[in-house]
Amino acid sequence: MTDYPVARAVEITAKGTTLTSLAQFPAEGVSPKADEVFGLIRAGVVNSASIGFDVDTAEPLDSGK
C-alpha cells in the first residue's frame, strides 16, 4: 500500500513469537495516505501491518549447541 511511514510505534511488546505495537497516526488532514490507511483499519479492511528497519550492528546469537 505504501513505501513510507504513515504512523509511528509508541509502544512495542513481545510475547513469545508475537510482536504487538500501538500505532499513533498523525491528526486527520496532515497526511492523505495516513488518513486512508487509518480509515481502512477502522473499517476492518486492514488488520495487520509489516515493518521495515535497517540493521546498524549485529551479533550472532548463541545457538546453545
CHARMM-style PDB file with segment names, atoms N, HN, CA, C and O in Angstrom:
ATOM      1  N   MET     1       0.818  -1.197   0.000  1.00  0.00      PROA
ATOM      2  CA  MET     1       0.000   0.000   0.000  1.00  0.00      PROA
ATOM      3  C   MET     1       0.861   1.260   0.000  1.00  0.00      PROA
ATOM      4  O   MET     1       0.573   2.204  -0.736  1.00  0.00      PROA
ATOM      5  N   THR     2       1.906   1.285   0.810  1.00  0.00      PROA
ATOM      6  HN  THR     2       2.141   0.518   1.407  1.00  0.00      PROA
ATOM      7  CA  THR     2       2.735   2.488   0.872  1.00  0.00      PROA
ATOM      8  C   THR     2       4.182   2.108   1.188  1.00  0.00      PROA
ATOM      9  O   THR     2       4.443   1.088   1.824  1.00  0.00      PROA
ATOM     10  N   ASP     3       5.097   2.929   0.741  1.00  0.00      PROA
ATOM     11  HN  ASP     3       4.885   3.758   0.224  1.00  0.00      PROA
ATOM     12  CA  ASP     3       6.519   2.682   0.989  1.00  0.00      PROA
ATOM     13  C   ASP     3       7.104   3.677   1.968  1.00  0.00      PROA
ATOM     14  O   ASP     3       8.325   3.766   2.098  1.00  0.00      PROA
ATOM     15  N   TYR     4       6.271   4.416   2.650  1.00  0.00      PROA
ATOM     16  HN  TYR     4       5.279   4.343   2.543  1.00  0.00      PROA
ATOM     17  CA  TYR     4       6.767   5.401   3.604  1.00  0.00      PROA
ATOM     18  C   TYR     4       5.905   5.349   4.864  1.00  0.00      PROA
ATOM     19  O   TYR     4       4.785   4.841   4.821  1.00  0.00      PROA
ATOM     20  N   PRO     5       6.410   5.865   5.983  1.00  0.00      PROA
ATOM     21  CA  PRO     5       5.663   5.773   7.240  1.00  0.00      PROA
ATOM     22  C   PRO     5       4.347   6.532   7.187  1.00  0.00      PROA
ATOM     23  O   PRO     5       4.265   7.611   6.601  1.00  0.00      PROA
ATOM     24  N   VAL     6       3.322   5.962   7.801  1.00  0.00      PROA
ATOM     25  HN  VAL     6       3.389   5.085   8.277  1.00  0.00      PROA
ATOM     26  CA  VAL     6       2.038   6.641   7.935  1.00  0.00      PROA
ATOM     27  C   VAL     6       1.653   6.786   9.408  1.00  0.00      PROA
ATOM     28  O   VAL     6       0.695   7.483   9.741  1.00  0.00      PROA
ATOM     29  N   ALA     7       2.409   6.120  10.287  1.00  0.00      PROA
ATOM     30  HN  ALA     7       3.187   5.553  10.017  1.00  0.00      PROA
ATOM     31  CA  ALA     7       2.166   6.196  11.731  1.00  0.00      PROA
ATOM     32  C   ALA     7       3.474   5.874  12.433  1.00  0.00      PROA
ATOM     33  O   ALA     7       4.442   5.437  11.810  1.00  0.00      PROA
ATOM     34  N   ARG     8       3.484   6.098  13.743  1.00  0.00      PROA
ATOM     35  HN  ARG     8       2.698   6.453  14.249  1.00  0.00      PROA
ATOM     36  CA  ARG     8       4.687   5.746  14.496  1.00  0.00      PROA
ATOM     37  C   ARG     8       4.323   4.789  15.615  1.00  0.00      PROA
ATOM     38  O   ARG     8       3.220   4.840  16.160  1.00  0.00      PROA
ATOM     39  N   ALA     9       5.252   3.922  15.951  1.00  0.00      PROA
ATOM     40  HN  ALA     9       6.148   3.880  15.508  1.00  0.00      PROA
ATOM     41  CA  ALA     9       5.051   2.965  17.031  1.00  0.00      PROA
ATOM     42  C   ALA     9       5.379   3.652  18.352  1.00  0.00      PROA
ATOM     43  O   ALA     9       6.510   4.086  18.569  1.00  0.00      PROA
ATOM     44  N   VAL    10       4.393   3.749  19.226  1.00  0.00      PROA
ATOM     45  HN  VAL    10       3.474   3.397  19.049  1.00  0.00      PROA
ATOM     46  CA  VAL    10       4.621   4.393  20.523  1.00  0.00      PROA
ATOM     47  C   VAL    10       4.852   3.368  21.624  1.00  0.00      PROA
ATOM     48  O   VAL    10       5.335   3.709  22.704  1.00  0.00      PROA
ATOM     49  N   GLU    11       4.506   2.105  21.348  1.00  0.00      PROA
ATOM     50  HN  GLU    11       4.113   1.829  20.471  1.00  0.00      PROA
ATOM     51  CA  GLU    11       4.728   1.032  22.323  1.00  0.00      PROA
ATOM     52  C   GLU    11       4.874  -0.275  21.554  1.00  0.00      PROA
ATOM     53  O   GLU    11       4.070  -0.578  20.673  1.00  0.00      PROA
ATOM     54  N   ILE    12       5.890  -1.034  21.887  1.00  0.00      PROA
ATOM     55  HN  ILE    12       6.544  -0.787  22.602  1.00  0.00      PROA
ATOM     56  CA  ILE    12       6.115  -2.332  21.243  1.00  0.00      PROA
ATOM     57  C   ILE    12       6.310  -3.370  22.340  1.00  0.00      PROA
ATOM     58  O   ILE    12       7.108  -3.174  23.256  1.00  0.00      PROA
ATOM     59  N   THR    13       5.573  -4.480  22.240  1.00  0.00      PROA
ATOM     60  HN  THR    13       4.925  -4.639  21.496  1.00  0.00      PROA
ATOM     61  CA  THR    13       5.706  -5.557  23.209  1.00  0.00      PROA
ATOM     62  C   THR    13       5.893  -6.885  22.486  1.00  0.00      PROA
ATOM     63  O   THR    13       5.393  -7.078  21.378  1.00  0.00      PROA
ATOM     64  N   ALA    14       6.613  -7.787  23.122  1.00  0.00      PROA
ATOM     65  HN  ALA    14       7.020  -7.630  24.022  1.00  0.00      PROA
ATOM     66  CA  ALA    14       6.841  -9.116  22.566  1.00  0.00      PROA
ATOM     67  C   ALA    14       6.424 -10.152  23.591  1.00  0.00      PROA
ATOM     68  O   ALA    14       6.827 -10.093  24.753  1.00  0.00      PROA
ATOM     69  N   LYS    15       5.609 -11.106  23.146  1.00  0.00      PROA
ATOM     70  HN  LYS    15       5.282 -11.154  22.202  1.00  0.00      PROA
ATOM     71  CA  LYS    15       5.213 -12.248  23.977  1.00  0.00      PROA
ATOM     72  C   LYS    15       5.438 -13.489  23.139  1.00  0.00      PROA
ATOM     73  O   LYS    15       4.725 -13.729  22.165  1.00  0.00      PROA
ATOM     74  N   GLY    16       6.427 -14.274  23.517  1.00  0.00      PROA
ATOM     75  HN  GLY    16       7.007 -14.079  24.309  1.00  0.00      PROA
ATOM     76  CA  GLY    16       6.754 -15.458  22.725  1.00  0.00      PROA
ATOM     77  C   GLY    16       7.179 -15.053  21.329  1.00  0.00      PROA
ATOM     78  O   GLY    16       8.143 -14.306  21.158  1.00  0.00      PROA
ATOM     79  N   THR    17       6.470 -15.539  20.342  1.00  0.00      PROA
ATOM     80  HN  THR    17       5.688 -16.145  20.481  1.00  0.00      PROA
ATOM     81  CA  THR    17       6.794 -15.206  18.954  1.00  0.00      PROA
ATOM     82  C   THR    17       5.888 -14.127  18.387  1.00  0.00      PROA
ATOM     83  O   THR    17       5.915 -13.864  17.184  1.00  0.00      PROA
ATOM     84  N   THR    18       5.075 -13.490  19.251  1.00  0.00      PROA
ATOM     85  HN  THR    18       5.053 -13.704  20.228  1.00  0.00      PROA
ATOM     86  CA  THR    18       4.151 -12.450  18.797  1.00  0.00      PROA
ATOM     87  C   THR    18       4.671 -11.070  19.162  1.00  0.00      PROA
ATOM     88  O   THR    18       5.007 -10.815  20.319  1.00  0.00      PROA
ATOM     89  N   LEU    19       4.738 -10.188  18.190  1.00  0.00      PROA
ATOM     90  HN  LEU    19       4.465 -10.395  17.251  1.00  0.00      PROA
ATOM     91  CA  LEU    19       5.146  -8.802  18.385  1.00  0.00      PROA
ATOM     92  C   LEU    19       3.920  -7.924  18.193  1.00  0.00      PROA
ATOM     93  O   LEU    19       3.242  -8.018  17.170  1.00  0.00      PROA
ATOM     94  N   THR    20       3.632  -7.068  19.174  1.00  0.00      PROA
ATOM     95  HN  THR    20       4.183  -6.992  20.005  1.00  0.00      PROA
ATOM     96  CA  THR    20       2.471  -6.186  19.115  1.00  0.00      PROA
ATOM     97  C   THR    20       2.938  -4.747  19.258  1.00  0.00      PROA
ATOM     98  O   THR    20       3.854  -4.449  20.025  1.00  0.00      PROA
ATOM     99  N   SER    21       2.292  -3.857  18.506  1.00  0.00      PROA
ATOM    100  HN  SER    21       1.548  -4.099  17.883  1.00  0.00      PROA
ATOM    101  CA  SER    21       2.670  -2.449  18.549  1.00  0.00      PROA
ATOM    102  C   SER    21       1.433  -1.570  18.625  1.00  0.00      PROA
ATOM    103  O   SER    21       0.416  -1.857  17.994  1.00  0.00      PROA
ATOM    104  N   LEU    22       1.525  -0.505  19.397  1.00  0.00      PROA
ATOM    105  HN  LEU    22       2.351  -0.272  19.910  1.00  0.00      PROA
ATOM    106  CA  LEU    22       0.489   0.519  19.448  1.00  0.00      PROA
ATOM    107  C   LEU    22       0.927   1.636  18.507  1.00  0.00      PROA
ATOM    108  O   LEU    22       1.986   2.233  18.696  1.00  0.00      PROA
ATOM    109  N   ALA    23       0.108   1.917  17.492  1.00  0.00      PROA
ATOM    110  HN  ALA    23      -0.752   1.431  17.339  1.00  0.00      PROA
ATOM    111  CA  ALA    23       0.466   2.919  16.485  1.00  0.00      PROA
ATOM    112  C   ALA    23      -0.214   4.249  16.763  1.00  0.00      PROA
ATOM    113  O   ALA    23      -1.365   4.296  17.197  1.00  0.00      PROA
ATOM    114  N   GLN    24       0.512   5.324  16.506  1.00  0.00      PROA
ATOM    115  HN  GLN    24       1.447   5.286  16.153  1.00  0.00      PROA
ATOM    116  CA  GLN    24      -0.032   6.674  16.634  1.00  0.00      PROA
ATOM    117  C   GLN    24      -0.026   7.322  15.257  1.00  0.00      PROA
ATOM    118  O   GLN    24       1.032   7.533  14.664  1.00  0.00      PROA
ATOM    119  N   PHE    25      -1.211   7.634  14.755  1.00  0.00      PROA
ATOM    120  HN  PHE    25      -2.070   7.463  15.237  1.00  0.00      PROA
ATOM    121  CA  PHE    25      -1.339   8.284  13.453  1.00  0.00      PROA
ATOM    122  C   PHE    25      -1.348   9.791  13.629  1.00  0.00      PROA
ATOM    123  O   PHE    25      -1.748  10.281  14.685  1.00  0.00      PROA
ATOM    124  N   PRO    26      -0.917  10.541  12.618  1.00  0.00      PROA
ATOM    125  CA  PRO    26      -0.986  11.998  12.711  1.00  0.00      PROA
ATOM    126  C   PRO    26      -2.443  12.461  12.725  1.00  0.00      PROA
ATOM    127  O   PRO    26      -3.350  11.703  12.378  1.00  0.00      PROA
ATOM    128  N   ALA    27      -2.652  13.701  13.127  1.00  0.00      PROA
ATOM    129  HN  ALA    27      -1.916  14.316  13.409  1.00  0.00      PROA
ATOM    130  CA  ALA    27      -4.009  14.259  13.140  1.00  0.00      PROA
ATOM    131  C   ALA    27      -4.615  14.194  11.733  1.00  0.00      PROA
ATOM    132  O   ALA    27      -3.909  14.312  10.732  1.00  0.00      PROA
ATOM    133  N   GLU    28      -5.918  14.007  11.681  1.00  0.00      PROA
ATOM    134  HN  GLU    28      -6.492  13.912  12.494  1.00  0.00      PROA
ATOM    135  CA  GLU    28      -6.605  13.933  10.396  1.00  0.00      PROA
ATOM    136  C   GLU    28      -6.315  15.179   9.559  1.00  0.00      PROA
ATOM    137  O   GLU    28      -6.371  16.304  10.056  1.00  0.00      PROA
ATOM    138  N   GLY    29      -6.010  14.963   8.297  1.00  0.00      PROA
ATOM    139  HN  GLY    29      -5.964  14.049   7.892  1.00  0.00      PROA
ATOM    140  CA  GLY    29      -5.738  16.067   7.385  1.00  0.00      PROA
ATOM    141  C   GLY    29      -4.263  16.357   7.181  1.00  0.00      PROA
ATOM    142  O   GLY    29      -3.899  17.065   6.242  1.00  0.00      PROA
ATOM    143  N   VAL    30      -3.406  15.822   8.042  1.00  0.00      PROA
ATOM    144  HN  VAL    30      -3.702  15.247   8.805  1.00  0.00      PROA
ATOM    145  CA  VAL    30      -1.969  16.054   7.917  1.00  0.00      PROA
ATOM    146  C   VAL    30      -1.399  15.264   6.744  1.00  0.00      PROA
ATOM    147  O   VAL    30      -0.554  15.766   6.003  1.00  0.00      PROA
ATOM    148  N   SER    31      -1.863  14.028   6.577  1.00  0.00      PROA
ATOM    149  HN  SER    31      -2.550  13.620   7.179  1.00  0.00      PROA
ATOM    150  CA  SER    31      -1.367  13.157   5.527  1.00  0.00      PROA
ATOM    151  C   SER    31      -2.529  12.392   4.896  1.00  0.00      PROA
ATOM    152  O   SER    31      -3.154  11.565   5.561  1.00  0.00      PROA
ATOM    153  N   PRO    32      -2.827  12.656   3.626  1.00  0.00      PROA
ATOM    154  CA  PRO    32      -3.917  11.928   2.970  1.00  0.00      PROA
ATOM    155  C   PRO    32      -3.706  10.408   3.003  1.00  0.00      PROA
ATOM    156  O   PRO    32      -4.674   9.666   3.169  1.00  0.00      PROA
ATOM    157  N   LYS    33      -2.476   9.934   2.851  1.00  0.00      PROA
ATOM    158  HN  LYS    33      -1.689  10.537   2.717  1.00  0.00      PROA
ATOM    159  CA  LYS    33      -2.209   8.494   2.868  1.00  0.00      PROA
ATOM    160  C   LYS    33      -2.445   7.922   4.267  1.00  0.00      PROA
ATOM    161  O   LYS    33      -3.015   6.839   4.400  1.00  0.00      PROA
ATOM    162  N   ALA    34      -2.014   8.635   5.309  1.00  0.00      PROA
ATOM    163  HN  ALA    34      -1.551   9.514   5.202  1.00  0.00      PROA
ATOM    164  CA  ALA    34      -2.260   8.174   6.680  1.00  0.00      PROA
ATOM    165  C   ALA    34      -3.759   8.134   6.961  1.00  0.00      PROA
ATOM    166  O   ALA    34      -4.244   7.202   7.603  1.00  0.00      PROA
ATOM    167  N   ASP    35      -4.498   9.141   6.483  1.00  0.00      PROA
ATOM    168  HN  ASP    35      -4.104   9.897   5.961  1.00  0.00      PROA
ATOM    169  CA  ASP    35      -5.955   9.152   6.642  1.00  0.00      PROA
ATOM    170  C   ASP    35      -6.581   7.938   5.960  1.00  0.00      PROA
ATOM    171  O   ASP    35      -7.493   7.320   6.509  1.00  0.00      PROA
ATOM    172  N   GLU    36      -6.093   7.593   4.766  1.00  0.00      PROA
ATOM    173  HN  GLU    36      -5.352   8.095   4.321  1.00  0.00      PROA
ATOM    174  CA  GLU    36      -6.606   6.447   4.029  1.00  0.00      PROA
ATOM    175  C   GLU    36      -6.341   5.143   4.780  1.00  0.00      PROA
ATOM    176  O   GLU    36      -7.243   4.321   4.940  1.00  0.00      PROA
ATOM    177  N   VAL    37      -5.107   4.958   5.238  1.00  0.00      PROA
ATOM    178  HN  VAL    37      -4.374   5.626   5.108  1.00  0.00      PROA
ATOM    179  CA  VAL    37      -4.742   3.730   5.945  1.00  0.00      PROA
ATOM    180  C   VAL    37      -5.528   3.620   7.250  1.00  0.00      PROA
ATOM    181  O   VAL    37      -6.036   2.545   7.569  1.00  0.00      PROA
ATOM    182  N   PHE    38      -5.638   4.710   8.008  1.00  0.00      PROA
ATOM    183  HN  PHE    38      -5.226   5.583   7.749  1.00  0.00      PROA
ATOM    184  CA  PHE    38      -6.389   4.685   9.262  1.00  0.00      PROA
ATOM    185  C   PHE    38      -7.855   4.357   9.009  1.00  0.00      PROA
ATOM    186  O   PHE    38      -8.463   3.604   9.770  1.00  0.00      PROA
ATOM    187  N   GLY    39      -8.424   4.913   7.949  1.00  0.00      PROA
ATOM    188  HN  GLY    39      -7.931   5.524   7.330  1.00  0.00      PROA
ATOM    189  CA  GLY    39      -9.807   4.609   7.585  1.00  0.00      PROA
ATOM    190  C   GLY    39      -9.999   3.139   7.258  1.00  0.00      PROA
ATOM    191  O   GLY    39     -11.006   2.543   7.641  1.00  0.00      PROA
ATOM    192  N   LEU    40      -9.039   2.547   6.552  1.00  0.00      PROA
ATOM    193  HN  LEU    40      -8.221   3.031   6.241  1.00  0.00      PROA
ATOM    194  CA  LEU    40      -9.117   1.122   6.228  1.00  0.00      PROA
ATOM    195  C   LEU    40      -9.015   0.256   7.481  1.00  0.00      PROA
ATOM    196  O   LEU    40      -9.665  -0.785   7.569  1.00  0.00      PROA
ATOM    197  N   ILE    41      -8.208   0.678   8.444  1.00  0.00      PROA
ATOM    198  HN  ILE    41      -7.680   1.524   8.373  1.00  0.00      PROA
ATOM    199  CA  ILE    41      -8.097  -0.046   9.710  1.00  0.00      PROA
ATOM    200  C   ILE    41      -9.424   0.036  10.463  1.00  0.00      PROA
ATOM    201  O   ILE    41      -9.930  -0.977  10.947  1.00  0.00      PROA
ATOM    202  N   ARG    42      -9.979   1.227  10.560  1.00  0.00      PROA
ATOM    203  HN  ARG    42      -9.569   2.050  10.167  1.00  0.00      PROA
ATOM    204  CA  ARG    42     -11.257   1.415  11.268  1.00  0.00      PROA
ATOM    205  C   ARG    42     -12.381   0.636  10.619  1.00  0.00      PROA
ATOM    206  O   ARG    42     -13.284   0.168  11.313  1.00  0.00      PROA
ATOM    207  N   ALA    43     -12.347   0.483   9.293  1.00  0.00      PROA
ATOM    208  HN  ALA    43     -11.613   0.863   8.730  1.00  0.00      PROA
ATOM    209  CA  ALA    43     -13.385  -0.257   8.573  1.00  0.00      PROA
ATOM    210  C   ALA    43     -13.181  -1.763   8.650  1.00  0.00      PROA
ATOM    211  O   ALA    43     -14.042  -2.527   8.214  1.00  0.00      PROA
ATOM    212  N   GLY    44     -12.048  -2.198   9.202  1.00  0.00      PROA
ATOM    213  HN  GLY    44     -11.349  -1.578   9.557  1.00  0.00      PROA
ATOM    214  CA  GLY    44     -11.780  -3.621   9.319  1.00  0.00      PROA
ATOM    215  C   GLY    44     -11.193  -4.240   8.064  1.00  0.00      PROA
ATOM    216  O   GLY    44     -11.051  -5.460   7.986  1.00  0.00      PROA
ATOM    217  N   VAL    45     -10.852  -3.423   7.085  1.00  0.00      PROA
ATOM    218  HN  VAL    45     -10.968  -2.432   7.148  1.00  0.00      PROA
ATOM    219  CA  VAL    45     -10.257  -3.926   5.845  1.00  0.00      PROA
ATOM    220  C   VAL    45      -8.806  -4.331   6.081  1.00  0.00      PROA
ATOM    221  O   VAL    45      -8.358  -5.361   5.577  1.00  0.00      PROA
ATOM    222  N   VAL    46      -8.074  -3.529   6.843  1.00  0.00      PROA
ATOM    223  HN  VAL    46      -8.438  -2.693   7.253  1.00  0.00      PROA
ATOM    224  CA  VAL    46      -6.676  -3.814   7.191  1.00  0.00      PROA
ATOM    225  C   VAL    46      -6.645  -4.211   8.665  1.00  0.00      PROA
ATOM    226  O   VAL    46      -7.168  -3.490   9.514  1.00  0.00      PROA
ATOM    227  N   ASN    47      -6.028  -5.368   8.972  1.00  0.00      PROA
ATOM    228  HN  ASN    47      -5.604  -5.954   8.281  1.00  0.00      PROA
ATOM    229  CA  ASN    47      -5.964  -5.798  10.373  1.00  0.00      PROA
ATOM    230  C   ASN    47      -4.555  -6.226  10.791  1.00  0.00      PROA
ATOM    231  O   ASN    47      -4.375  -6.866  11.827  1.00  0.00      PROA
ATOM    232  N   SER    48      -3.576  -5.873   9.989  1.00  0.00      PROA
ATOM    233  HN  SER    48      -3.722  -5.353   9.147  1.00  0.00      PROA
ATOM    234  CA  SER    48      -2.190  -6.178  10.343  1.00  0.00      PROA
ATOM    235  C   SER    48      -1.276  -5.195   9.623  1.00  0.00      PROA
ATOM    236  O   SER    48      -1.721  -4.411   8.785  1.00  0.00      PROA
ATOM    237  N   ALA    49      -0.009  -5.249   9.961  1.00  0.00      PROA
ATOM    238  HN  ALA    49       0.352  -5.886  10.642  1.00  0.00      PROA
ATOM    239  CA  ALA    49       0.958  -4.339   9.349  1.00  0.00      PROA
ATOM    240  C   ALA    49       2.295  -5.037   9.226  1.00  0.00      PROA
ATOM    241  O   ALA    49       2.547  -6.037   9.898  1.00  0.00      PROA
ATOM    242  N   SER    50       3.143  -4.516   8.377  1.00  0.00      PROA
ATOM    243  HN  SER    50       2.938  -3.703   7.831  1.00  0.00      PROA
ATOM    244  CA  SER    50       4.504  -5.018   8.286  1.00  0.00      PROA
ATOM    245  C   SER    50       5.451  -3.884   8.663  1.00  0.00      PROA
ATOM    246  O   SER    50       5.102  -2.707   8.586  1.00  0.00      PROA
ATOM    247  N   ILE    51       6.643  -4.266   9.069  1.00  0.00      PROA
ATOM    248  HN  ILE    51       6.927  -5.222   9.132  1.00  0.00      PROA
ATOM    249  CA  ILE    51       7.617  -3.259   9.472  1.00  0.00      PROA
ATOM    250  C   ILE    51       8.839  -3.333   8.581  1.00  0.00      PROA
ATOM    251  O   ILE    51       9.082  -4.343   7.920  1.00  0.00      PROA
ATOM    252  N   GLY    52       9.578  -2.294   8.570  1.00  0.00      PROA
ATOM    253  HN  GLY    52       9.381  -1.473   9.107  1.00  0.00      PROA
ATOM    254  CA  GLY    52      10.854  -2.271   7.875  1.00  0.00      PROA
ATOM    255  C   GLY    52      11.877  -1.605   8.772  1.00  0.00      PROA
ATOM    256  O   GLY    52      11.549  -0.673   9.505  1.00  0.00      PROA
ATOM    257  N   PHE    53      13.104  -2.071   8.722  1.00  0.00      PROA
ATOM    258  HN  PHE    53      13.371  -2.828   8.127  1.00  0.00      PROA
ATOM    259  CA  PHE    53      14.153  -1.455   9.524  1.00  0.00      PROA
ATOM    260  C   PHE    53      15.500  -1.751   8.894  1.00  0.00      PROA
ATOM    261  O   PHE    53      15.649  -2.707   8.134  1.00  0.00      PROA
ATOM    262  N   ASP    54      16.472  -0.924   9.218  1.00  0.00      PROA
ATOM    263  HN  ASP    54      16.350  -0.147   9.835  1.00  0.00      PROA
ATOM    264  CA  ASP    54      17.848  -1.119   8.777  1.00  0.00      PROA
ATOM    265  C   ASP    54      18.682  -1.519   9.990  1.00  0.00      PROA
ATOM    266  O   ASP    54      18.583  -0.896  11.048  1.00  0.00      PROA
ATOM    267  N   VAL    55      19.492  -2.544   9.840  1.00  0.00      PROA
ATOM    268  HN  VAL    55      19.572  -3.050   8.981  1.00  0.00      PROA
ATOM    269  CA  VAL    55      20.341  -3.012  10.930  1.00  0.00      PROA
ATOM    270  C   VAL    55      21.641  -2.216  10.921  1.00  0.00      PROA
ATOM    271  O   VAL    55      22.361  -2.203   9.923  1.00  0.00      PROA
ATOM    272  N   ASP    56      21.938  -1.554  12.038  1.00  0.00      PROA
ATOM    273  HN  ASP    56      21.353  -1.565  12.849  1.00  0.00      PROA
ATOM    274  CA  ASP    56      23.193  -0.807  12.167  1.00  0.00      PROA
ATOM    275  C   ASP    56      24.334  -1.729  12.581  1.00  0.00      PROA
ATOM    276  O   ASP    56      25.418  -1.690  11.999  1.00  0.00      PROA
ATOM    277  N   THR    57      24.080  -2.554  13.586  1.00  0.00      PROA
ATOM    278  HN  THR    57      23.199  -2.585  14.058  1.00  0.00      PROA
ATOM    279  CA  THR    57      25.074  -3.514  14.062  1.00  0.00      PROA
ATOM    280  C   THR    57      24.364  -4.823  14.372  1.00  0.00      PROA
ATOM    281  O   THR    57      23.174  -4.831  14.687  1.00  0.00      PROA
ATOM    282  N   ALA    58      25.085  -5.912  14.284  1.00  0.00      PROA
ATOM    283  HN  ALA    58      26.051  -5.905  14.028  1.00  0.00      PROA
ATOM    284  CA  ALA    58      24.502  -7.219  14.577  1.00  0.00      PROA
ATOM    285  C   ALA    58      25.559  -8.142  15.151  1.00  0.00      PROA
ATOM    286  O   ALA    58      26.742  -8.041  14.827  1.00  0.00      PROA
ATOM    287  N   GLU    59      25.112  -9.034  16.004  1.00  0.00      PROA
ATOM    288  HN  GLU    59      24.151  -9.115  16.267  1.00  0.00      PROA
ATOM    289  CA  GLU    59      25.980 -10.051  16.581  1.00  0.00      PROA
ATOM    290  C   GLU    59      25.263 -11.376  16.441  1.00  0.00      PROA
ATOM    291  O   GLU    59      24.044 -11.427  16.604  1.00  0.00      PROA
ATOM    292  N   PRO    60      25.983 -12.458  16.141  1.00  0.00      PROA
ATOM    293  CA  PRO    60      25.326 -13.764  16.046  1.00  0.00      PROA
ATOM    294  C   PRO    60      24.785 -14.200  17.400  1.00  0.00      PROA
ATOM    295  O   PRO    60      25.378 -13.909  18.439  1.00  0.00      PROA
ATOM    296  N   LEU    61      23.648 -14.902  17.379  1.00  0.00      PROA
ATOM    297  HN  LEU    61      23.166 -15.138  16.535  1.00  0.00      PROA
ATOM    298  CA  LEU    61      23.074 -15.445  18.602  1.00  0.00      PROA
ATOM    299  C   LEU    61      23.760 -16.755  18.954  1.00  0.00      PROA
ATOM    300  O   LEU    61      24.169 -17.508  18.070  1.00  0.00      PROA
ATOM    301  N   ASP    62      23.882 -17.019  20.229  1.00  0.00      PROA
ATOM    302  HN  ASP    62      23.550 -16.407  20.947  1.00  0.00      PROA
ATOM    303  CA  ASP    62      24.431 -18.297  20.683  1.00  0.00      PROA
ATOM    304  C   ASP    62      23.390 -19.369  20.396  1.00  0.00      PROA
ATOM    305  O   ASP    62      22.270 -19.298  20.902  1.00  0.00      PROA
ATOM    306  N   SER    63      23.745 -20.347  19.600  1.00  0.00      PROA
ATOM    307  HN  SER    63      24.654 -20.405  19.189  1.00  0.00      PROA
ATOM    308  CA  SER    63      22.793 -21.384  19.210  1.00  0.00      PROA
ATOM    309  C   SER    63      22.506 -22.367  20.324  1.00  0.00      PROA
ATOM    310  O   SER    63      21.593 -23.183  20.201  1.00  0.00      PROA
ATOM    311  N   GLY    64      23.263 -22.311  21.409  1.00  0.00      PROA
ATOM    312  HN  GLY    64      24.005 -21.648  21.508  1.00  0.00      PROA
ATOM    313  CA  GLY    64      23.053 -23.212  22.521  1.00  0.00      PROA
ATOM    314  C   GLY    64      23.634 -24.605  22.300  1.00  0.00      PROA
ATOM    315  O   GLY    64      23.370 -25.513  23.088  1.00  0.00      PROA
ATOM    316  N   LYS    65      24.406 -24.783  21.261  1.00  0.00      PROA
ATOM    317  HN  LYS    65      24.621 -24.045  20.622  1.00  0.00      PROA
ATOM    318  CA  LYS    65      24.989 -26.110  20.969  1.00  0.00      PROA
ATOM    319  C   LYS    65      26.442 -26.142  21.360  1.00  0.00      PROA
ATOM    320  OT1 LYS    65      27.104 -27.166  21.193  1.00  0.00      PROA
TER     321      LYS     65
END
